[in-house]
Amino acid sequence: MLYKTLHLPHETLKKMNIIKLPESLTFEKSQTVQVYDYCSSKEISKQQIILNQNTFSFLIEGNKEVIFDNSDLSIDNRKFLMMKSGHCLMTEKLSETKNYRSILLFFTNEALSKFIKKFELKNIDPNEYKSVYSFEYDKFIKRFVDSLIDISKLSKTIQKRIIELKFEEIMLYLIDLHGTHMLHSLLFHNDNLTQNFTRTVESNQLKKLTLKELAFLCNMSVSTFKREFEKHYSESPIKWFQNKRLAHAHYLLNQKHKKSSEIYFEVGYENLSSFIQAYKSKYKKTPKQHQTE
């Protein structure tokens, strides 16, 4: 169990196509529970991250966006995240003072299972399965984060003992407020590759993700992703995603009465003319003609 303040240079992030956490943050052996004070002065966008441990991200400065297989969230420093181990795309935006800071609390499934057994927690079946949860800061959580920062001033031996207790403290507090269903989501592992694949694809159908990014979330190469996609959906990924986005555009235009100029970027087009052309090709009418019928 370690506590470090980390200032990762932007050049390091750019060179690392995929970042593995917490391994990329330390040369020392990973522990079952560990804390890092992560600071940066450079933004990253949709960085490919492999979380090898479950993670709390207590955001202090900046904004954070994460995209997982079946869920995505965007927060500022009024909230914090609890993320399941796995593949995700992470964006970090700087604060007005050009800084990004997050206190990261990593914990393994082993630590979580030990916690569940120790406190004899029951009824942890989920209402829904999610890979990431967000929570609002309150006075208790703010004091908790401050205490994590203070631990860095102690010896490693004391840090190790206290961090175990701090992990139990935050978990007990959150399940008292929100119930135990989150614990199942963290431990849940689905070996059904088809379900995992289709869940990832369909959960992200309206997001502006490249095939490389989607393949990463599915833990596949791009070529394998394309083969699996055509096997399940009987058409190319590009065509399928285009049809889904145009169908969403049709809904926004006709049910929400929005203008083409308001939605073209939202549905994945870089300019208005290319959106109108694609829409007309699919529906045989322009967006305006559809709205005036």
Phi, psi and omega in degrees: 000120189230156176227122181219147169265125187240130174241095183272123178293149181300325181298324179296316181296320182295326182285337184265104181298319176233131178254129178257127181241140007272002187304321183289350183264353184204153174266356182268161182297136179294145178249173182287332174220132181204155185235141176225138174262100187263124180233145179209152175243012179232141179278151171232152182230120178050045176293132179284119184237133169252111175273110179273357172222156171296152190215133163268136172240103179269096186287130180249317178225141176096194178230150182226136174233135176227142176236122178248189182299319186232007184201154178213152181214152175229129183225159167248191187280017170267355183226167173222165186242150165238120188240137177284147175300146182146193181270138176208163173252129187236132176242133177236124179246143185282157175283180178297336178268013175064039178228155172227132179213135179213133174272118184257125176246108180266143175209139184277166173297329177299315179296321180293317179297321177297319179296314180299318180291317183299319184260011175048052182282134182243171173052056181259016175296139186277151167288327176203156178264125177224150179268346181212140178234147174241150181222149176280142171293144168226183184298321181296313182296320179298318177294324179297314180296319177301321180292326176297319179295320181295332182298333182298340182277354183265168178291157182299324180297316180290320178306313183302317182289320184287322183299323176302316180290323179294323176298314178298321181300310183291325179291317179297320180295315183291321180287335174294324180277321192240357180089178187261000185299332180298328183296323179296318179301322180293323183270345186298133176224117182257116180275358180282103185296324180295314179297317179298318182294307183293327177296317180295314181298309188284334176288338185245019187294335181256004179271154181273070180253143176282166177298325178296319180291318177296318178299320179298315179299331178271000183059047181226160167285163180298319181295319177294320179301315180298317179297314180297321182298310183292331176293321184273327188245357174059026172200169183289153178303319182300315181293317183296312181294322177299315180296320179295319182287324177291324176296322177293321177298319178300319178296315182295322181289318189262333180260326180259354176057041176270162179268155179303321182294340181272338191240347189301320180288323179300324182265016167100016181247140184282335179216161186293319184295320179292327176294313180299319180297315180294320180297315180295322179298324181277316188256359178066010177214154175284162177305319181295319179297322178295320183287334183269000180287000000 
